[in-house]
């Protein structure tokens, strides 16, 4: 079983992509709705939450973990890889690889939470793959709460996005990385405000293809994963907003089971 966790329901964009690319694989998902957003919290708190989330998924039978939260991946990814003896795939590396391949001029922008941007993990990873690239980063702390509240078409959301994206647009960036799995739900608002000539990188599909490649190269491990196509979606708070957002992502009703992972 493939385990996926996020700070909320935005990470279901990754789960949906995995369903599309690997429809035969079983998925167990945990969204920490009660404690979202992670991006405004300290690295120590995010690391503690990430460990609790991972242990919950392992207890549910996960044999591989996907960190579908950029904030958790940026400050807890290395810790999880050292602490747990299972394969761990995070959302940052696949998005970086795709961005460096797609960028024509090497002018790459990244938007994310405070924790993700402050970690400078995108700058480092992009520089490792494409040293001549210039990276422009922008904190967007209001976007996750707006997505979680379902404000996907509100005038206020459009105004906030315009404010966040303007400093990047004037830098003539040619590639924009959506450095949070909640942000694809705002892509319809982001693309016209960043400009028609800018390639927008959605990490969700990049992660799914990375997983497919990982399993293809390791058939013995892949054979240990369930192929029953079962899916289980757990949340730490079963809110109407979470239910509506999940349905919007999957284009179908999703059964969210409320659990507690604190410890």
N, C-alpha and C positions, 0 to 999 in steps of 0.2 A: 504494500500500500504506500502511496506517495502522500507525505504529510506537507501541508502548506499552512503557514501562519502569517497574519498581518495584524496591524494595530486596530483594524476595523474590518469593514466589508469591502473596502477598495481592492484588497488583494484578491478578491474573487475574479477580477479581470485576469489574473494569472491562472486561477483554477479553470476558468472558462477556456483560456487558450490551451491549457494542458488537455482538457476534454476534446478540443478540436483536433489537436495534433496527435494525441495518443488516446483515442476514444475507448480502447480496451482496458486501460489502466484504472485501478481503483484509487480514489482520492479521499483523504480525510482533511478537512479544513478547520482551522480555528481563527476566528476574528475577535480580537480583544476590544469589543465595542465599549465595554464599561470603563476602560482606561484610555481610550483614544482621546486626543492624538498623542503619539509618542514623540513627535518632533520637538515639542516644547519642554520635554523632560530631560533630566540629567543623564549623562552616559551610564552612570551606575544604576539608575532606575531602569533604563531601557535594557541593560544587560540582565538584570534580575527578571524582568518580564519575559525576555527572550528565552531564558533558561526554563522558566516555568512553562512557557508555551511549547517549547521543544519536548520537554518531559511529558506533557499531556499528550502530544501527538505520538510519541514513542509508546506510551501506555495503550494507545488506541491501535497499535500495530503498524505504525509507520516504519519503513525501513530506509527511507530517504526523506530528507527535509529540504523544502524550498522556503527560504526567507523572502516572503513577498512584501516586505516592508523595508523601504530604503533606509529609514532611520535605524532600524534594528540591524540591517546588513552593514551599515557604515560603522556602527560603534560596537556591535556584538558579534559580527560575523566570524572574526578570527577566534574569539573566545569559544563560540559554539563548535567550531571545527576542531579545536584542541580538546574540548571537554567531552564530546560525544563521538562514539566510534561508529558513525553512520555517514554516508555521503551527504554533504550539505551544499546546495546550490543557492546562490543569492542573486538578486535581481540586478545588481550593479554591473558585474563583469560582462554579461551578455549585451547589455545596453551600450556599454562603452565600446565593445568590439564593433557593434553595428554602426555606432556613431562615427568612429574613426574610419570605417570603410566607406560610409556614405558622404562624409563631408568633402566638398570639392576644394574649399579654400583653407580648411583647417581652422575655421572660426566657429567654435562649438559653444553653445550656451547650455546651461543646466539650471532647471528650476527644481526646488525641493523644500523640505522642511528646514527649520533652523539646525536641527541635529545633523541632517545629511550635509548641508552646505558647510557648516562649521567644521565637519570632519575632514573636508577637502579630499575625500576619497575619490571623487570623480576627476578632479584635477590630476591627482597622482596617477590614477589608472589610465587616463587619456594620455598623459605625458609619457608613460611607459610604452604605450603602443604607437604613439605618434608624437615624438618629441617637439616637432616644429609647430604643433597646433597651439592655438591660443584659446583658453577656456574662460568664459564669462559666466559667473554664478549669481543666482538671485534667490534669496530666501522668500518663500511665499507661505508664511505661517497661517494665513486665513483660509487657504484653499481646502484643506482637509475638513475643517468644520463645515464649510459651505457644502461640500460634497455629502458629508454625513447628514446634513440637514435637508438634502435634496434640492438645494438652491441651484439647479443646473441651468436654469433659463432666466434667472432674476436679473433685473437691471443692475442691482448692486454688485452681483458677481461679475458682470461684464466690466463695470467700472474698476473694480479691484484688479481684474486681470490686465486691463489696459495699463494701470499704474505699475504693476509688477513687470510687464513685458516691455514697456517703453525703453528702459535703459539697455535692454538687450537688442532691441530693434535698431536703435541708433548706432550700435556697434557693427551693424551689417553682418550679423551672424548668418551662417548658411545652414546650420543644423541646430535643432533644439531637442535636448533630452528631457523627457518627462520623468523627473527623478523621484516619483512617488506613484505607487500603483493606483492611487485614487484619481490621479490627474487625467487618465484616458477618458473618464466620464465628462471632462470639460474640454475635450479635444475640439469639439465643434465650435467652441468659443475661442480657444487658443489659436487655432490655425489662421483665422482671418485677422487676428490682432498681432501676430508675429510676422505675417507677410507670406504671400503666395510662393516666393522663391525659397522658403526655408523648409528643409526636411525635418519632420517631427518624428522622433524616435519613441515608440511605445515599447517599454521593456517586457510587456506581458508575453507577446509572441516570441520575442527574442529568448526569453527564459524557456518557453515550451520547446523551442527548437534546440536549445542547449541541452535540455533534458533528453530529448529524443536522440541527440548525438551521443550523449553520455551512455545511454542504455544500449545503443547500437554497438558501441565499442566494447561493452562489457556484457555479452550475452549471458554469461553464467549468473551474474548478479540480476540481470533483467528477468531471468527465469524464476527468481525467488519472489518477484512481485506479483501480486494478484492481478488476474486478467478478467475479473468478474464484472468490471465496469460499475461497481457500486460506488456511491458517493455519500459522504456524511459531512454535514456542515454544522459546526458548533460555534456559538458566540458566548461571550461573557455577559451579555445583556441583550435580550431579545426585544428590540424596540420596533415600533412601526416604521421608523425611518430605515432601519437596517433591512427589514423585510422588503420595503419598497425599492431600496437600492439594489438588493440582491436580485429581485425580479427584473429590474431594469437591465442589469448586467447580463443575466442569462436569458432574458426574454421568455421567462416561464416562472411560475411560483417555485420558491425554494424553501424547503423545510429547515428552519434554523432551530437547533436544539440548544437551550441555554444551559451552561455549565459554569463551574467556578474552577479557576486554576491557581488561585492565590495560595501561597505557602510560605 
